[in-house]
Amino acid sequence: MEKKGFKEEFKEFILRGNVMDMAVGVIIGGAFKAIVDSLVADIITPIIGMVTGGVDFTSLSVKVGEAELTYGNFIQSIISFLLIALVIFWMVKGVNKARAKKEEPAPEPEPAAEPEPDPNIVLLTEIRDLLKK
């Protein structure tokens, strides 16, 4: 078995399809994050601010000795997380609904009623049944 050098192993690793797919996913994910962050910060949060009377949790803090605990930032981060998760949920739900609609199979046609058998065949069938008895 031939031992590969570091350079060859790294080249083989980096050119795998999974690594390239992951890199594309990370880049697209970063761009998507910017869109979702803007939606939350520029549209949803101001609407919530209007509804709640402009409550801003970031100014909440408590002084403990020399340290200042800004627990309001933590609360604001939780709210932002929940809003971002909600927006992503709506987007994924919409995409899944569109995908399901696209993949929905066409309704199967109803089976056609069997045509009436020829009267001669009916008569022959009855004669056969009588002869069996």
N, C-alpha and C positions, 0 to 999 in steps of 0.2 A: 504494500500500500504506500503510495507516494505521499510524502508529507508536504502540505501546502504552506507557503510562506504567509506572513501576516497580511501583506499587501493583496495577495490573491484571495485570501479568506474574506478580507474586508470588502473587496470588489464584488465577490459573489454575494455577500450579505446585502450590500447596499443596492444591488441591481435586482434583488428579488421583487416579485410583484407585490407582495404584502407590504414591504417597506415603502414602496412608491405609493401604493394606495393609502397607507397611513399618512404619508407626508401630504398628499393632496387633501385628505380629510382634515388634518390639522390646519392647513392653510384656509380651506373653506370654512372650517369651524371658527377660525379667528375673524374672518370677514362676517360671518353670521352673527358672532358675538357683538360686533360693532353695531349691526342693525338692531339686534334685540336691546342692547344697552341704550341706544338712541330712542327706540320706541318707549322703553320704560321711563328713561330720564326726561325726555322731551314731550311725551304725550300722556302717558298713564299717570306718572307721579304728579304733574300739575293738576290733572283732573281730580285726583284723590286729595290734593292740597286744597282745591276749591271746596270739595265736599266736607272736609274735616276742618275747614276754617284756617288753613295754612299751618297746621301743626308741623313743627320741625323737631325731630327727636335728637338731631346732632348736637344741640346745645345742652342737653341733659348731662350732668356730671356730678360727681361727689368727690370731695377732697378727703383723703385718708392720709393723715400725716403730711408728708411732703409730696405725695403722689396724688395726681388727679385722675380718677377713673371716669373716663368718658363713655359711660354705658349707653348713652344716646346713640353714639356711632354704631354700637353693636345692634341696637334695636333697629336703626335705619338699614343696616346691612341685612338683617333678617327680613325686613319688609321688602327690600330690593330683591333679595333672593326669591321670595315667594312670588313677587310680581313677574320676575324673569321666568320662573318655573311655570307660572300660569300661561304666559305668552307662548312659551315653547310647547306646552301641552296643547294649546289651541292650534298652533301651527302644525304639529305632528298629527293631531286629530283630523285637521282639514286635509292634509296630504294623504292620510290613510283612507279617508272617505272618498277622495278623488280617485285614488288607486283602486279601491274596491269597486267603484262605479265603472272604471275603465275595464277591469278584469271580469266584471259581471257577465256570466255566460248568457247568450241569447235564450229566450224561453223556447222550450222544446215544443214543436207543433203537436197538437192533439192527434192521437192516432185516428186515422180515417176509419169510418164504420165499414165493416166487411160488407161487400156487395151481396145482394140476395142471390142465393144459389139458383142455378137453372132448374126450372120445374121438373125437367126430366131426371135430373140427378136426385132431387128430393123423392120423386116417385120410386126410382131404383133403390134408394136407401131404405125406404119403407118396405119395399118388397123383400129386400135382403133381410131386414129385421124380422119380418113375418116368417120367412123361411127358416130362420134360426130357431124360432120358437117351435 
